[in-house]
Amino acid sequence: MKKYNFLILAFIVLIASCTKKSAPTSSAAKAIDGATVFSHNCARCHGPKGIKDERTPNLQTIDLNKVSLIKSITLGKNKMPSFKDKLSSEEISAVADLIVSWHAK
């Protein structure tokens, strides 16, 4: 009987270890860090804090709301390229949130 119980337990452990866990969804998903995304994709042209030089707008004082920022990042604007094929919508939103947060300071 002990051997039978051990085999059943071993089978359950084997099955449990082979099942694939699904990725977390919605609020349980890992939050995207807008500062990291900005640093890797935007800082080269805009500077680490959104202020580089006269060739790029000062992102700390630019008069854009989140919706406008998302549109500019997604589609590009003037000399800035589109990021719709480079960043996910969540990453674009996180960058827009970061820029908006600079205005609150």
TORDRENMI-265791 format. One record per atom (N, C-alpha, C): residue number from 0; x, y, z; atom name; residue in three letters. Coordinates in steps of 0.02 Angstrom, whole numbers, plus 32768, in hexadecimal, padded with zeros to 4 digits. Each point is the difference from the previous one (the first is absolute). Last residue first. Example, Ala and Ser with C-alpha at 12.3 -4.5 7.8 and 13.67 -1.06 7.14 Angstrom:
R:nr:c1:c2:c3:atom:rest
R:1:8282:7F90:8162:N:SER $
R:1:802A:803B:8003:CA:SER $
R:1:7FD9:8037:8025:C:SER $
R:0:800F:7EE2:7FFC:N:ALA $
R:0:7FD3:803B:8000:CA:ALA $
R:0:802D:803C:8000:C:ALA $
This chain:
R:nr:c1:c2:c3:atom:rest
R:104:8132:8D52:7DD9:N:LYS $
R:104:8033:8013:8030:CA:LYS $
R:104:800A:804A:8003:C:LYS $
R:103:7F6F:7F83:7F68:N:ALA $
R:103:7FE2:8006:8042:CA:ALA $
R:103:8032:8018:8035:C:ALA $
R:102:803A:7FCC:7F1B:N:HIS $
R:102:7FDA:803F:8003:CA:HIS $
R:102:7FE2:800C:8046:C:HIS $
R:101:8071:7F35:7FC9:N:TRP $
R:101:8030:8037:8003:CA:TRP $
R:101:7FDE:8043:8006:C:TRP $
R:100:7F81:7F3C:7FDC:N:SER $
R:100:8016:8006:8046:CA:SER $
R:100:8034:8037:8008:C:SER $
R:99:7FB4:7FC5:7F27:N:VAL $
R:99:7FCB:8024:8024:CA:VAL $
R:99:8016:800B:8049:C:VAL $
R:98:808B:7F7A:7F7E:N:ILE $
R:98:8004:8046:7FEA:CA:ILE $
R:98:7FCC:802B:8024:C:ILE $
R:97:7FFA:7F17:8028:N:LEU $
R:97:803E:801E:801B:CA:LEU $
R:97:8004:804A:7FEE:C:LEU $
R:96:7F50:7F82:7FA4:N:ASP $
R:96:7FF6:800D:8047:CA:ASP $
R:96:803D:8020:8020:C:ASP $
R:95:8013:7FBA:7F21:N:ALA $
R:95:7FD4:803B:8005:CA:ALA $
R:95:7FF2:8011:8049:C:ALA $
R:94:8076:7F3C:7FD7:N:VAL $
R:94:802A:803A:7FF0:CA:VAL $
R:94:7FD6:8040:8005:C:VAL $
R:93:7F8D:7F37:801B:N:ALA $
R:93:802C:800A:8039:CA:ALA $
R:93:802E:803C:7FF4:C:ALA $
R:92:7F74:7FB9:7F50:N:SER $
R:92:7FD9:801F:8035:CA:SER $
R:92:802B:800F:803D:C:SER $
R:91:8062:7F89:7F50:N:ILE $
R:91:7FF3:8045:7FEB:CA:ILE $
R:91:7FD8:8025:8036:C:ILE $
R:90:8025:7F1C:8022:N:GLU $
R:90:803E:8024:8007:CA:GLU $
R:90:7FF7:804A:7FEC:C:GLU $
R:89:7F4A:7F6F:7FE0:N:GLU $
R:89:800D:8008:8048:CA:GLU $
R:89:8040:8027:800C:C:GLU $
R:88:7FC7:7FC2:7F25:N:SER $
R:88:7FD4:8036:8016:CA:SER $
R:88:8009:800D:804B:C:SER $
R:87:80D3:7F9E:7F83:N:SER $
R:87:7FBA:7FEA:800A:CA:SER $
R:87:7FD7:803C:8016:C:SER $
R:86:80DD:801A:7F62:N:LEU $
R:86:7FE9:7FFC:8046:CA:LEU $
R:86:7FB9:7FE8:8002:C:LEU $
R:85:806F:8013:7F2F:N:LYS $
R:85:803A:7FF4:802C:CA:LYS $
R:85:7FEC:7FF6:8049:C:LYS $
R:84:7F72:803D:7F40:N:ASP $
R:84:801B:7FBE:7FF1:CA:ASP $
R:84:803A:7FED:802E:C:ASP $
R:83:7F92:80D5:8012:N:LYS $
R:83:7FCA:7FCF:8002:CA:LYS $
R:83:8018:7FB9:7FF3:C:LYS $
R:82:8070:80E4:800A:N:PHE $
R:82:8015:7FC8:802A:CA:PHE $
R:82:7FCB:7FC9:8003:C:PHE $
R:81:8058:80DB:7F52:N:SER $
R:81:7FCA:7FDA:801F:CA:SER $
R:81:801D:7FC8:802A:C:SER $
R:80:8096:80E0:7FD6:N:PRO $
R:80:7FE3:7FC6:7FDD:CA:PRO $
R:80:7FC6:7FE1:8027:C:PRO $
R:79:805A:8108:7FF5:N:MET $
R:79:7FFE:7FC5:802B:CA:MET $
R:79:7FDF:7FC6:7FDC:C:MET $
R:78:8015:80E4:7FAB:N:LYS $
R:78:803A:7FD4:7FF3:CA:LYS $
R:78:8001:7FC1:802B:C:LYS $
R:77:7F1A:806A:7FEE:N:ASN $
R:77:8038:8026:7FE4:CA:ASN $
R:77:803A:7FD0:7FF1:C:ASN $
R:76:7F6B:7F76:807F:N:LYS $
R:76:7FED:8046:7FF7:CA:LYS $
R:76:803E:8027:7FEA:C:LYS $
R:75:7F88:7EF1:8038:N:GLY $
R:75:8038:802C:7FF0:CA:GLY $
R:75:7FE7:8047:7FF6:C:GLY $
R:74:7F7F:7F38:8046:N:LEU $
R:74:8002:8011:7FB8:CA:LEU $
R:74:803E:8028:7FEB:C:LEU $
R:73:7FE0:7FB2:80E7:N:THR $
R:73:7FE9:7FCA:7FD5:CA:THR $
R:73:800C:8010:7FB6:C:THR $
R:72:802C:80A4:80A5:N:ILE $
R:72:8030:7FC9:8007:CA:ILE $
R:72:7FEE:7FC8:7FCE:C:ILE $
R:71:7F6D:80B8:800C:N:SER $
R:71:8042:8015:7FE6:CA:SER $
R:71:8033:7FC8:8003:C:SER $
R:70:7F2A:7FDB:8061:N:LYS $
R:70:7FFA:8007:7FB7:CA:LYS $
R:70:8044:8012:7FE1:C:LYS $
R:69:7FF1:7FF8:80E9:N:ILE $
R:69:7FFA:7FBD:7FE5:CA:ILE $
R:69:7FFD:8003:7FB4:C:ILE $
R:68:7FFC:80CC:8071:N:LEU $
R:68:8041:7FE1:8004:CA:LEU $
R:68:7FFF:7FBA:7FE2:C:LEU $
R:67:7F35:8072:8014:N:SER $
R:67:8029:801E:7FCC:CA:SER $
R:67:8047:7FE2:7FFF:C:SER $
R:66:7F6E:7FBE:80AC:N:VAL $
R:66:7FE5:7FE8:7FC0:CA:VAL $
R:66:802B:801B:7FC6:C:VAL $
R:65:8031:804C:80DD:N:LYS $
R:65:8013:7FBA:7FF5:CA:LYS $
R:65:7FE8:7FE7:7FBC:C:LYS $
R:64:8024:8104:8007:N:ASN $
R:64:7FE3:7FD3:8032:CA:ASN $
R:64:8012:7FB7:7FEE:C:ASN $
R:63:8089:80F0:7FCD:N:LEU $
R:63:7FDC:7FC6:7FE4:CA:LEU $
R:63:7FE2:7FD8:8039:C:LEU $
R:62:80AA:80D1:7FDF:N:ASP $
R:62:7FB8:8006:800E:CA:ASP $
R:62:7FD9:7FC8:7FDD:C:ASP $
R:61:810A:8017:8067:N:ILE $
R:61:7FD7:7FFB:7FC3:CA:ILE $
R:61:7FB6:7FFF:8013:C:ILE $
R:60:80C9:8003:8093:N:THR $
R:60:7FD3:8039:7FFC:CA:THR $
R:60:7FD1:7FFD:7FC4:C:THR $
R:59:80A5:7F59:8035:N:GLN $
R:59:7FEC:8013:8043:CA:GLN $
R:59:7FCD:8039:7FFF:C:GLN $
R:58:8070:7FA8:7F3E:N:LEU $
R:58:7FC8:7FD6:8015:CA:LEU $
R:58:7FE9:800F:8047:C:LEU $
R:57:8078:808D:7F35:N:ASN $
R:57:800A:7FF5:8047:CA:ASN $
R:57:7FC3:7FD9:801A:C:ASN $
R:56:8051:7FEF:7EFA:N:PRO $
R:56:7FD8:8026:8031:CA:PRO $
R:56:8011:7FEE:8048:C:PRO $
R:55:80BA:7FF7:7F3B:N:THR $
R:55:7FC7:7FD8:8018:CA:THR $
R:55:7FD8:8029:8032:C:THR $
R:54:80C1:805E:7F9A:N:ARG $
R:54:7FE6:7FD7:7FC9:CA:ARG $
R:54:7FC3:7FD7:8014:C:ARG $
R:53:8088:8090:8094:N:GLU $
R:53:7FCD:8023:7FDA:CA:GLU $
R:53:7FE3:7FD7:7FC6:C:GLU $
R:52:8061:7F79:80D1:N:ASP $
R:52:8018:803D:7FE0:CA:ASP $
R:52:7FC7:801E:7FD7:C:ASP $
R:51:7FE2:7F59:80B9:N:LYS $
R:51:8042:7FF5:7FE3:CA:LYS $
R:51:801C:8040:7FE2:C:LYS $
R:50:7F3A:7F8B:80AB:N:ILE $
R:50:801B:8042:7FEE:CA:ILE $
R:50:8045:7FF4:7FE3:C:ILE $
R:49:7F7B:7F4F:805E:N:GLY $
R:49:7FD3:8021:7FD1:CA:GLY $
R:49:8016:8046:7FEB:C:GLY $
R:48:8077:7F5F:8090:N:LYS $
R:48:7FC8:801F:8024:CA:LYS $
R:48:7FD1:8027:7FD2:C:LYS $
R:47:80C5:7F8B:7FAE:N:PRO $
R:47:7FE6:7FD3:8034:CA:PRO $
R:47:7FC3:801A:8027:C:PRO $
R:46:802E:8047:7EFB:N:GLY $
R:46:8025:8006:803F:CA:GLY $
R:46:7FDF:7FD7:8036:C:GLY $
R:45:7FC0:800E:7F12:N:HIS $
R:45:7FE0:802F:802D:CA:HIS $
R:45:8027:800C:8041:C:HIS $
R:44:804A:7F66:7F4F:N:CYS $
R:44:7FEE:8040:7FDF:CA:CYS $
R:44:7FE7:8034:8031:C:CYS $
R:43:8042:7F2C:8051:N:ARG $
R:43:8035:8010:7FD0:CA:ARG $
R:43:7FF2:8044:7FDF:C:ARG $
R:42:7F61:7F96:8095:N:ALA $
R:42:8033:802C:801E:CA:ALA $
R:42:8038:8013:7FD0:C:ALA $
R:41:7F43:7F62:7FD5:N:CYS $
R:41:7FF3:8047:7FF5:CA:CYS $
R:41:803A:802D:8016:C:CYS $
R:40:7FF2:7F06:8013:N:ASN $
R:40:7FE4:8011:7FBF:CA:ASN $
R:40:7FFD:804B:7FF1:C:ASN $
R:39:8052:7F8E:80D0:N:HIS $
R:39:8017:7FD5:7FC9:CA:HIS $
R:39:7FEB:8019:7FBB:C:HIS $
R:38:7FBB:8073:80CA:N:SER $
R:38:8049:7FFD:7FFF:CA:SER $
R:38:801A:7FDA:7FC3:C:SER $
R:37:7F17:8002:802C:N:PHE $
R:37:8018:8042:7FE8:CA:PHE $
R:37:804C:7FFF:7FF8:C:PHE $
R:36:7F9E:7F44:8062:N:VAL $
R:36:7FEF:8002:7FB9:CA:VAL $
R:36:8019:8042:7FE2:C:VAL $
R:35:8018:7FEB:80E6:N:THR $
R:35:802C:7FD1:7FDE:CA:THR $
R:35:7FF4:8001:7FB4:C:THR $
R:34:7F72:807E:808A:N:ALA $
R:34:8043:801D:8000:CA:ALA $
R:34:8032:7FD4:7FDB:C:ALA $
R:33:7F1E:7FB7:8023:N:GLY $
R:33:8006:8032:7FCC:CA:GLY $
R:33:8045:801F:7FFC:C:GLY $
R:32:7FAD:7F0C:8059:N:ASP $
R:32:8022:803C:8019:CA:ASP $
R:32:800C:8031:7FC7:C:ASP $
R:31:7F3F:7F39:802C:N:ILE $
R:31:8036:8015:7FD4:CA:ILE $
R:31:801C:8042:801B:C:ILE $
R:30:7F80:7F2D:8088:N:ALA $
R:30:7FFB:8045:7FE8:CA:ALA $
R:30:803E:8011:7FD5:C:ALA $
R:29:7F90:7F08:8023:N:LYS $
R:29:8037:802A:8016:CA:LYS $
R:29:7FFA:8045:7FE1:C:LYS $
R:28:7F23:7F6D:802E:N:ALA $
R:28:8039:8003:7FD2:CA:ALA $
R:28:8035:8030:801B:C:ALA $
R:27:7F27:7FDD:8063:N:ALA $
R:27:8034:7FD4:8019:CA:ALA $
R:27:803E:8001:7FD3:C:ALA $
R:26:7F34:8076:7FCD:N:SER $
R:26:8025:8022:8035:CA:SER $
R:26:8037:7FD5:801D:C:SER $
R:25:7FAF:7FA1:7F21:N:SER $
R:25:7FE6:803E:801B:CA:SER $
R:25:802C:801D:8037:C:SER $
R:24:8040:7F08:7FCE:N:THR $
R:24:7FDB:8030:7FD7:CA:THR $
R:24:7FEA:803B:8029:C:THR $
R:23:80CB:7F2A:7FF8:N:PRO $
R:23:7FCF:8027:8025:CA:PRO $
R:23:7FDF:8033:7FD2:C:PRO $
R:22:8059:7F18:7F9C:N:ALA $
R:22:801A:8041:8014:CA:ALA $
R:22:7FCB:8026:8027:C:ALA $
R:21:8003:7EF2:8000:N:SER $
R:21:7FF0:8038:7FD4:CA:SER $
R:21:801C:8040:801C:C:SER $
R:20:8060:7EFE:801C:N:LYS $
R:20:7FDC:8035:8023:CA:LYS $
R:20:7FF4:8039:7FCF:C:LYS $
R:19:8021:7EF2:7FD3:N:LYS $
R:19:801A:8042:7FF2:CA:LYS $
R:19:7FD5:8034:8023:C:LYS $
R:18:8037:7EF3:803D:N:THR $
R:18:7FCE:802F:7FE9:CA:THR $
R:18:8020:8044:7FF8:C:THR $
R:17:8073:7F3F:8058:N:CYS $
R:17:7FFE:8005:7FB7:CA:CYS $
R:17:7FCE:8032:7FE6:C:CYS $
R:16:801E:7FC3:80EA:N:SER $
R:16:803D:8021:7FE9:CA:SER $
R:16:8001:8009:7FB4:C:SER $
R:15:7F4B:7F8D:8069:N:ALA $
R:15:8001:8046:8016:CA:ALA $
R:15:803D:8025:7FE6:C:ALA $
R:14:7FEE:7F17:7FDA:N:ILE $
R:14:7FCF:8025:7FD8:CA:ILE $
R:14:8001:804A:8012:C:ILE $
R:13:8088:7F72:8082:N:LEU $
R:13:8018:8002:7FBB:CA:LEU $
R:13:7FD1:8029:7FD4:C:LEU $
R:12:7FC0:7FD6:80DD:N:VAL $
R:12:8037:8030:7FFF:CA:VAL $
R:12:801A:8007:7FB9:C:VAL $
R:11:7F5E:7F5D:8022:N:ILE $
R:11:7FE2:8042:8009:CA:ILE $
R:11:8036:8036:7FFD:C:ILE $
R:10:8046:7F1F:7FFD:N:PHE $
R:10:7FDD:8010:7FC2:CA:PHE $
R:10:7FE2:8046:8004:C:PHE $
R:9:8064:7FA8:80C2:N:ALA $
R:9:8033:800F:7FCD:CA:ALA $
R:9:7FE0:8014:7FBE:C:ALA $
R:8:7F71:7FB7:80AB:N:LEU $
R:8:801D:8040:8012:CA:LEU $
R:8:8035:8015:7FCC:C:LEU $
R:7:7FA4:7F2A:7FEA:N:ILE $
R:7:7FCD:8032:7FF2:CA:ILE $
R:7:801C:8046:800E:C:ILE $
R:6:8087:7F4B:8039:N:LEU $
R:6:7FFA:8006:7FB7:CA:LEU $
R:6:7FCD:8035:7FED:C:LEU $
R:5:8018:7FCA:80E5:N:PHE $
R:5:803B:8023:7FE8:CA:PHE $
R:5:7FFC:800A:7FB4:C:PHE $
R:4:7F5A:7F80:8067:N:ASN $
R:4:7FF9:8046:8011:CA:ASN $
R:4:803B:8029:7FE6:C:ASN $
R:3:800C:7F17:7FE6:N:TYR $
R:3:7FCA:801A:7FD6:CA:TYR $
R:3:7FF7:804B:800D:C:TYR $
R:2:8094:7F89:808A:N:LYS $
R:2:801D:8006:7FBE:CA:LYS $
R:2:7FCD:8020:7FD0:C:LYS $
R:1:7FB9:7FCA:80D7:N:LYS $
R:1:802D:803A:8002:CA:LYS $
R:1:801E:800C:7FBC:C:LYS $
R:0:7F7C:7F3F:801B:N:MET $
R:0:7FD7:803C:8000:CA:MET $
R:0:802B:803F:8000:C:MET $
